[in-house]
Amino acid sequence: MSVRVHLDNPHAFYTNLDFISGKIVLNLLADETISAIVVKLEGESRTVLMKPPPMPHEPRRRDDRSRIAMENHKILYRLQTVFPTVSSTTPTAKASFTLGAGHHEYPFRFKIPFNTMCGDANMQAIGVGLGGRLGLMEMPMLQQHIRKPLPPSLGGFPGEAEIRYFVKVTVQRPSIWKENRRNEIGFKFMPIDRPRPPASNAEAFARRPYAFQAGSISSNGKKRGMFSRQPTALSPVAPSVLVDARLPSPSILVCRKPIPMRIIVKKQNESPEYVFLVGLHADLIAKTEVRAQDVMREELSTFPIVNLQGLSIPIGNPSEPVGTETMLDDSLWDRVQLPPTVTPSFHICNLTRKYELQVRVVLSYGYPGDIQVRNPLHGANRDNPY
C-alpha cells in the first residue's frame, strides 16, 4: 500500500480564505480492509527551550528531560473524511470496508480561515489544542490560548521554534496488527494584509541631539604626506544639530516597497562651519520572542536595508538662522525595497514577532572639500511594522 497527497496548482504562498484542494492517491497491490481515509489541514506552532538550572535550594533531578520546556499548538485544524463519503467529518473506527487492488483517487478541498484555532473549545474536546492526536487528551486547559490571526510560516530557528502548515492524509486500518498509513505535504502560508487605518499626518520619530566638540580635529586615520595641504583652521564654535528619523504613525512597512522615512536635521547654534552627511545605514531588526511554559527567550535577526558610505553631502548652509530644518534627500533610500523574506508581525500563544527600524546617521563638519571631523549618530524607531 502507498498513499500520497497531491495539490492542485500548488502556490508559492497561500493566504486567508484561499481554497487549497487536491487529491489523495492510493495504490493497492492487493485487496485491503480499511476503516476510513481522513485528510487534515493543519498548522502547528512548536517551541522548545531549555529551562534554567535549578537554584541551590531546589532539589536536583537526574532526568534531563525535566529541563526541557516544550509547547506545540495546533493553530489550524480542519478535518475531512474522503472515504467513506459520508456527511460526517468525524471518522469512526468500528466500520470497515474492503478496497480492491489498483489505483484509487479521492478529491479534497479546504478553505483557510482567518484566526488561530488552538483555543477552540471543540478542538480541546478532542484533544488537539496542544497538538495531541485525535482522541488523546494532553491537558489543554493547562495552557493559555490566544485567538489571533493566523501567523505566517516561520523557520530559521532549528530545534527551537517553527510554524509550519501542511495537508496530511491517514489511511485508518481496523486491525491493531496493521499500522495506519500516513503521508503529508507542506505549504507556505502568508496572512492577508490587515485593514489599514486612514491616512493622517501623525508621525512616529526617534530624535537625537549632537554637538561637535570644537578643536577635535580628526584625520580619519590617514597619514598626511610631506606636500599635503594643511586643513583649514576651524572656528572655536562647532556646530550643534538635532536629527529626527520619522515614519508615518502607525508605522507600517510593506515588503517590496521602500521605507516611507524622513530624516530631518535641525540647526541648533550659530557656527561658520558646514555640516555634512558622510554615511547612512538603516537596518530592520526582527525580534522573535519564543515562549515555552514558563521559559522565554528573544532571538534577534537583522535585515540590512541601506548601507551608504563615503558620502560628502552638505546639510543646509552656515548662513541659515538657528532652528532651520533641512530634510535629507530621500532618493538615498526610496529606491531600496524591503526584502520579500521579511514576514509580517504576529502574536500567538507561544511566539511573537515584532520589528524595530534602526537608523545610523554619520555626520561631519568642516568646509567643502576639507571634511575634518565626523561622528556617527544612532536612532531607533520602535513602532512595529507589519
C-alpha positions as CSV (number, residue, x, y, z in Angstrom):
1,M,0.0,0.0,0.0
2,S,1.2,3.5,-0.8
3,V,-0.6,6.8,-0.3
4,R,0.3,10.3,-1.4
5,V,-1.1,13.8,-1.3
6,H,-1.2,15.8,-4.5
7,L,-2.1,19.5,-4.5
8,D,-3.9,21.2,-7.4
9,N,-1.9,24.0,-8.9
10,P,0.4,24.5,-5.9
11,H,1.0,28.1,-4.9
12,A,4.3,29.7,-3.7
13,F,2.2,31.1,-0.8
14,Y,-1.4,30.6,0.4
15,T,-3.3,33.2,2.4
16,N,-6.5,33.5,4.4
17,L,-9.8,32.5,2.6
18,D,-7.8,30.7,-0.1
19,F,-9.0,27.3,-1.1
20,I,-6.4,24.5,-1.0
21,S,-7.5,21.5,-3.0
22,G,-6.0,18.3,-4.4
23,K,-6.5,14.5,-4.3
24,I,-5.4,11.5,-2.3
25,V,-3.7,8.9,-4.5
26,L,-4.0,5.4,-3.0
27,N,-2.3,2.4,-4.7
28,L,-3.0,-1.1,-3.5
29,L,-1.2,-4.3,-4.6
30,A,-3.9,-6.5,-3.1
31,D,-7.3,-6.1,-1.5
32,E,-7.1,-4.1,1.7
33,T,-9.5,-3.6,4.6
34,I,-9.6,-0.1,5.9
35,S,-11.9,2.0,8.2
36,A,-11.6,5.4,6.7
37,I,-9.3,7.8,4.8
38,V,-9.1,11.1,6.6
39,V,-7.5,14.3,5.3
40,K,-6.4,17.1,7.6
41,L,-5.4,20.7,7.0
42,E,-3.1,21.5,9.9
43,G,-0.9,24.3,11.2
44,E,1.3,24.0,14.3
45,S,3.4,26.3,16.3
46,R,6.2,24.4,18.1
47,T,8.7,25.8,20.6
48,V,11.4,24.0,22.6
49,L,13.5,25.7,25.2
50,M,15.9,24.6,27.9
51,K,14.9,25.5,31.4
52,P,17.5,27.4,33.5
53,P,19.5,25.3,36.0
54,P,17.8,24.9,39.4
55,M,18.6,27.2,42.3
56,P,20.8,26.0,45.1
57,H,17.8,25.4,47.4
58,E,15.8,23.5,44.8
59,P,16.1,19.7,44.5
60,R,18.1,18.3,41.6
61,R,16.6,15.7,39.2
62,R,18.5,13.0,37.4
63,D,16.1,13.1,34.5
64,D,17.4,15.7,31.9
65,R,14.1,15.7,30.2
66,S,12.7,17.7,33.1
67,R,14.8,20.6,32.0
68,I,13.1,20.8,28.5
69,A,10.2,23.2,28.2
70,M,8.0,22.4,25.1
71,E,4.8,23.7,23.6
72,N,3.1,22.6,20.4
73,H,-0.1,24.5,19.5
74,K,-2.4,23.4,16.7
75,I,-3.2,26.8,15.3
76,L,-5.1,25.3,12.4
77,Y,-7.1,22.1,12.3
78,R,-9.6,21.1,9.6
79,L,-10.7,17.5,9.0
80,Q,-12.4,15.8,6.1
81,T,-13.3,12.2,5.6
82,V,-12.9,11.4,1.9
83,F,-13.7,7.6,2.3
84,P,-16.3,6.5,3.0
85,T,-18.1,9.5,1.6
86,V,-20.4,10.4,4.4
87,S,-21.7,13.7,5.6
88,S,-20.0,13.4,9.0
89,T,-16.4,14.7,9.2
90,T,-15.5,12.6,12.2
91,P,-14.1,9.1,11.3
92,T,-15.4,6.0,13.1
93,A,-13.1,3.1,14.0
94,K,-15.9,0.5,14.1
95,A,-16.7,0.4,10.4
96,S,-14.5,-1.5,7.9
97,F,-14.5,-1.6,4.1
98,T,-12.6,-3.6,1.6
99,L,-10.9,-1.9,-1.3
100,G,-9.8,-3.8,-4.4
101,A,-6.3,-3.8,-5.6
102,G,-5.5,-1.0,-8.0
103,H,-5.3,2.8,-8.3
104,H,-7.8,4.9,-6.2
105,E,-8.2,8.7,-6.1
106,Y,-10.2,10.8,-3.6
107,P,-10.5,14.6,-4.0
108,F,-10.5,17.1,-1.1
109,R,-10.9,20.8,-0.6
110,F,-10.3,23.1,2.3
111,K,-10.8,26.8,3.0
112,I,-8.1,28.5,5.1
113,P,-9.7,30.6,7.9
114,F,-8.7,33.9,9.4
115,N,-7.9,33.1,13.1
116,T,-6.0,30.5,15.1
117,M,-7.9,27.6,16.4
118,C,-5.9,26.1,19.3
119,G,-8.2,27.8,21.8
120,D,-11.4,26.5,20.2
121,A,-13.5,24.5,22.7
122,N,-14.4,21.9,20.2
123,M,-10.8,21.2,19.4
124,Q,-9.9,20.9,23.1
125,A,-12.7,18.4,23.5
126,I,-11.0,16.1,21.0
127,G,-7.5,16.7,22.4
128,V,-5.8,18.7,19.6
129,G,-5.5,22.1,21.4
130,L,-1.8,21.4,22.2
131,G,-1.1,19.2,19.2
132,G,-2.4,16.0,20.5
133,R,-3.7,13.2,18.3
134,L,-7.4,12.6,17.8
135,G,-8.9,11.3,21.0
136,L,-5.8,11.8,23.1
137,M,-6.1,14.5,25.7
138,E,-2.9,16.4,26.6
139,M,-4.2,18.6,29.3
140,P,-5.0,21.5,27.0
141,M,-6.5,23.6,29.9
142,L,-3.1,24.0,31.4
143,Q,-2.0,26.3,28.6
144,Q,-3.3,29.8,27.8
145,H,-4.5,30.2,24.3
146,I,-4.8,33.4,22.2
147,R,-7.3,33.8,19.4
148,K,-5.4,35.9,16.8
149,P,-5.0,36.0,13.0
150,L,-3.0,33.0,11.7
151,P,0.7,33.7,11.7
152,P,3.0,33.3,8.6
153,S,5.2,30.2,8.1
154,L,8.3,30.7,10.2
155,G,11.7,28.9,10.2
156,G,15.3,29.8,10.8
157,F,15.3,28.6,14.4
158,P,16.0,24.8,14.1
159,G,15.1,22.8,17.1
160,E,13.8,25.9,18.9
161,A,10.8,27.5,17.1
162,E,8.9,26.7,14.0
163,I,5.5,27.5,12.4
164,R,4.5,25.1,9.7
165,Y,1.4,24.3,7.6
166,F,0.6,21.0,5.9
167,V,-2.0,18.7,4.4
168,K,-2.0,15.2,5.9
169,V,-3.7,12.0,5.0
170,T,-4.3,9.0,7.2
171,V,-5.4,5.6,6.0
172,Q,-7.0,4.1,9.1
173,R,-7.0,0.3,9.4
174,P,-9.3,-1.6,11.8
175,S,-6.7,-4.2,12.7
176,I,-4.5,-3.5,15.7
177,W,-1.8,-5.5,14.0
178,K,-1.6,-3.2,11.0
179,E,-0.4,0.3,11.4
180,N,-2.1,3.2,9.8
181,R,-0.5,4.7,6.7
182,R,0.2,8.4,6.6
183,N,1.6,11.0,4.2
184,E,1.8,14.8,4.3
185,I,2.8,17.7,2.1
186,G,3.8,21.1,3.5
187,F,2.9,24.6,2.1
188,K,3.9,28.2,2.9
189,F,1.3,30.5,4.4
190,M,1.4,34.3,4.4
191,P,-1.6,36.1,6.1
192,I,-3.7,38.6,4.2
193,D,-3.0,42.3,4.9
194,R,-4.9,43.7,7.8
195,P,-7.2,46.7,7.2
196,R,-5.1,49.8,7.4
197,P,-6.1,53.0,9.3
198,P,-7.0,56.1,7.3
199,A,-4.1,58.2,6.2
200,S,-3.1,61.0,8.7
201,N,-0.3,63.5,9.3
202,A,0.8,61.8,12.5
203,E,4.4,60.6,12.7
204,A,6.5,58.4,14.9
205,F,10.0,59.6,15.4
206,A,13.4,58.9,17.0
207,R,15.3,62.1,17.9
208,R,19.0,62.5,18.8
209,P,20.8,65.8,19.5
210,Y,24.5,66.1,18.9
211,A,27.1,68.9,19.4
212,F,30.5,68.6,17.8
213,Q,33.5,69.3,20.1
214,A,35.4,72.4,18.9
215,G,39.1,71.7,18.1
216,S,38.6,67.8,17.9
217,I,40.3,67.6,14.5
218,S,40.5,64.1,13.1
219,S,42.3,62.9,10.0
220,N,40.2,59.7,9.9
221,G,43.3,57.6,10.4
222,K,45.0,58.8,7.2
223,K,48.7,60.0,7.3
224,R,49.4,63.2,5.5
225,G,52.3,63.4,3.1
226,M,55.0,66.0,3.1
227,F,53.4,68.1,0.4
228,S,49.8,67.6,1.6
229,R,47.7,70.7,2.0
230,Q,47.1,71.6,5.7
231,P,43.5,71.6,6.8
232,T,41.6,74.8,7.1
233,A,41.6,76.1,10.7
234,L,38.2,75.6,12.4
235,S,36.4,78.2,14.4
236,P,36.1,77.9,18.2
237,V,32.3,77.3,17.8
238,A,31.5,73.9,16.5
239,P,28.0,73.1,15.0
240,S,25.3,71.6,17.1
241,V,22.3,69.7,15.4
242,L,19.2,67.8,16.2
243,V,18.5,64.8,14.0
244,D,15.0,63.3,13.6
245,A,14.1,60.0,11.8
246,R,10.4,59.9,11.2
247,L,7.9,57.3,10.0
248,P,4.1,57.6,9.5
249,S,2.1,56.6,12.5
250,P,1.1,53.9,12.9
251,S,4.3,52.6,11.2
252,I,3.5,50.1,8.5
253,L,6.3,48.7,6.3
254,V,5.5,46.6,3.3
255,C,7.7,44.0,1.5
256,R,8.9,45.0,-1.9
257,K,8.2,48.7,-1.1
258,P,10.6,51.4,0.1
259,I,10.6,52.7,3.6
260,P,8.4,55.9,4.0
261,M,11.1,57.5,6.1
262,R,12.0,61.2,6.6
263,I,15.3,62.3,8.1
264,I,15.4,66.0,9.3
265,V,18.4,67.8,10.6
266,K,17.7,71.0,12.7
267,K,20.4,73.6,13.3
268,Q,20.9,74.3,17.0
269,N,23.5,77.1,17.1
270,E,25.5,79.6,15.1
271,S,28.6,78.3,13.6
272,P,30.6,79.2,10.4
273,E,31.3,75.5,9.5
274,Y,29.2,73.3,7.3
275,V,27.6,70.0,8.5
276,F,28.0,67.1,6.1
277,L,26.3,63.7,5.7
278,V,29.1,61.2,5.2
279,G,27.2,57.9,5.9
280,L,23.7,56.5,6.3
281,H,22.8,53.0,7.5
282,A,19.3,51.5,8.1
283,D,18.6,48.0,9.4
284,L,15.4,46.3,10.2
285,I,15.7,44.4,13.4
286,A,13.4,41.4,13.8
287,K,12.7,40.4,17.4
288,T,11.2,36.9,17.9
289,E,10.0,36.1,21.4
290,V,10.0,32.4,21.9
291,R,7.9,31.1,24.8
292,A,7.5,27.5,26.2
293,Q,5.7,27.1,29.5
294,D,7.4,29.5,31.9
295,V,10.6,30.0,29.8
296,M,11.1,32.8,27.4
297,R,13.9,33.7,25.0
298,E,14.3,36.6,22.5
299,E,16.0,35.9,19.2
300,L,17.3,38.8,17.0
301,S,17.7,38.9,13.2
302,T,19.0,41.8,11.1
303,F,17.8,42.7,7.6
304,P,20.2,45.4,6.1
305,I,18.2,47.9,4.1
306,V,20.6,50.9,3.4
307,N,24.4,51.0,3.7
308,L,25.9,54.2,2.3
309,Q,29.4,55.2,3.0
310,G,31.9,57.8,1.6
311,L,29.3,60.5,1.1
312,S,30.0,64.2,1.3
313,I,26.6,65.9,1.1
314,P,26.4,69.4,2.8
315,I,23.3,69.8,5.0
316,G,21.9,73.3,4.9
317,N,24.1,76.4,5.0
318,P,26.0,78.1,7.8
319,S,24.3,81.4,7.0
320,E,20.8,80.0,7.8
321,P,19.3,81.0,11.1
322,V,19.1,78.8,14.2
323,G,16.1,76.5,14.1
324,T,16.3,75.9,10.3
325,E,15.2,72.3,9.4
326,T,16.8,70.6,6.4
327,M,15.3,67.4,5.1
328,L,17.7,64.9,3.7
329,D,17.2,63.8,0.1
330,D,15.0,60.7,0.3
331,S,16.4,59.5,-3.1
332,L,19.2,58.0,-1.0
333,W,16.8,55.2,0.2
334,D,13.5,55.5,-1.6
335,R,14.6,53.1,-4.3
336,V,15.6,50.4,-1.8
337,Q,12.8,47.9,-1.1
338,L,12.2,45.7,1.9
339,P,13.3,42.1,1.1
340,P,10.5,39.6,0.5
341,T,11.9,37.4,3.3
342,V,10.5,39.7,5.9
343,T,7.4,38.2,7.4
344,P,4.6,40.2,9.0
345,S,4.4,40.9,12.7
346,F,2.3,38.4,14.7
347,H,1.4,37.4,18.2
348,I,0.2,33.9,19.1
349,C,0.2,31.6,22.1
350,N,3.9,30.8,22.2
351,L,5.6,33.1,19.6
352,T,5.7,36.8,18.9
353,R,7.4,38.6,16.1
354,K,7.9,42.4,16.0
355,Y,10.3,44.8,14.3
356,E,12.4,47.8,15.0
357,L,13.9,50.1,12.4
358,Q,17.4,51.2,13.4
359,V,18.9,54.2,11.6
360,R,22.5,55.3,11.9
361,V,23.5,58.7,10.5
362,V,27.2,59.6,10.2
363,L,27.8,63.4,10.3
364,S,30.9,65.5,9.9
365,Y,31.7,69.2,9.8
366,G,34.3,71.5,8.3
367,Y,34.5,73.2,4.9
368,P,33.6,72.0,1.4
369,G,36.4,69.7,0.2
370,D,38.0,69.6,3.6
371,I,35.9,67.5,6.0
372,Q,37.8,67.1,9.2
373,V,35.5,65.8,12.0
374,R,32.9,63.1,11.8
375,N,30.7,61.3,14.3
376,P,28.1,58.5,14.0
377,L,24.6,59.2,15.3
378,H,22.2,56.3,16.2
379,G,18.4,56.3,16.3
380,A,15.7,53.6,16.5
381,N,12.0,53.7,15.8
382,R,10.3,51.1,17.9
383,D,6.9,51.1,16.2
384,N,6.1,47.6,14.9
385,P,5.8,47.4,11.2
386,Y,3.7,44.6,9.7
